């Protein structure tokens, strides 16, 4: 599994250079492939916390998301068809003016509100690869490298619980 160095540094406090870190992980029995820093292909993606959810229409929901000082006035409205984003949980959020790959994030006007961003899953951000898999019991699902004991994907969103609201995700990943 590939993990950002920032995540690894939070779990294991260290100031090793990349070669020493690779040697240390290998010496304790963990397979450490060569570190390949890949440039992030996004900007304007921040950590936001869902503060409310309202039914928008028969297709989706309007989430109010606190992104701190990352976007004025501190909260953005985001339309999404994802029904189970939890209030109080932090997610990566691309705000108006941001970019994920070739996708420019713009405001979208709806009859009763303006959507000012989008929630970003791990695969969109290049943090993991999501694959379609068939399980041994004959069911199918998604695998993201973060599976439970039955091999089912735990989450398509990265765990952002330890990051501050408004953290610029690209800078956080590249700082380490």
ChimeraX attribute file (.defattr): number of C-alpha atoms within 10 A of each C-alpha:
attribute: neighborCount
match mode: 1-to-1
recipient: residues
	/A:1	10
	/A:2	12
	/A:3	10
	/A:4	16
	/A:5	17
	/A:6	14
	/A:7	14
	/A:8	12
	/A:9	13
	/A:10	11
	/A:11	9
	/A:12	9
	/A:13	8
	/A:14	10
	/A:15	10
	/A:16	11
	/A:17	8
	/A:18	13
	/A:19	11
	/A:20	11
	/A:21	15
	/A:22	17
	/A:23	13
	/A:24	14
	/A:25	14
	/A:26	13
	/A:27	11
	/A:28	8
	/A:29	8
	/A:30	11
	/A:31	12
	/A:32	15
	/A:33	11
	/A:34	9
	/A:35	14
	/A:36	8
	/A:37	9
	/A:38	9
	/A:39	10
	/A:40	16
	/A:41	13
	/A:42	19
	/A:43	20
	/A:44	21
	/A:45	30
	/A:46	30
	/A:47	24
	/A:48	30
	/A:49	26
	/A:50	21
	/A:51	15
	/A:52	16
	/A:53	20
	/A:54	11
	/A:55	14
	/A:56	17
	/A:57	9
	/A:58	7
	/A:59	11
	/A:60	14
	/A:61	21
	/A:62	21
	/A:63	26
	/A:64	21
	/A:65	28
	/A:66	24
	/A:67	29
	/A:68	19
	/A:69	13
	/A:70	19
	/A:71	17
	/A:72	9
	/A:73	10
	/A:74	14
	/A:75	20
	/A:76	25
	/A:77	22
	/A:78	24
	/A:79	25
	/A:80	19
	/A:81	14
	/A:82	11
	/A:83	11
	/A:84	8
	/A:85	18
	/A:86	14
	/A:87	14
	/A:88	14
	/A:89	14
	/A:90	26
	/A:91	26
	/A:92	26
	/A:93	27
	/A:94	28
	/A:95	27
	/A:96	19
	/A:97	15
	/A:98	19
	/A:99	17
	/A:100	18
	/A:101	13
	/A:102	8
	/A:103	9
	/A:104	17
	/A:105	19
	/A:106	16
	/A:107	16
	/A:108	13
	/A:109	10
	/A:110	10
	/A:111	6
	/A:112	6
	/A:113	13
	/A:114	15
	/A:115	20
	/A:116	23
	/A:117	25
	/A:118	22
	/A:119	22
	/A:120	18
	/A:121	18
	/A:122	17
	/A:123	15
	/A:124	17
	/A:125	21
	/A:126	16
	/A:127	16
	/A:128	21
	/A:129	16
	/A:130	18
	/A:131	13
	/A:132	10
	/A:133	15
	/A:134	14
	/A:135	14
	/A:136	9
	/A:137	7
	/A:138	7
	/A:139	8
	/A:140	12
	/A:141	12
	/A:142	19
	/A:143	22
	/A:144	22
	/A:145	18
	/A:146	16
	/A:147	13
	/A:148	11
	/A:149	8
	/A:150	9
	/A:151	17
	/A:152	18
	/A:153	17
	/A:154	15
	/A:155	16
	/A:156	19
	/A:157	20
	/A:158	18
	/A:159	14
	/A:160	17
	/A:161	13
	/A:162	9
	/A:163	16
	/A:164	15
	/A:165	22
	/A:166	20
	/A:167	19
	/A:168	20
	/A:169	22
	/A:170	17
	/A:171	14
	/A:172	15
	/A:173	14
	/A:174	14
	/A:175	9
	/A:176	13
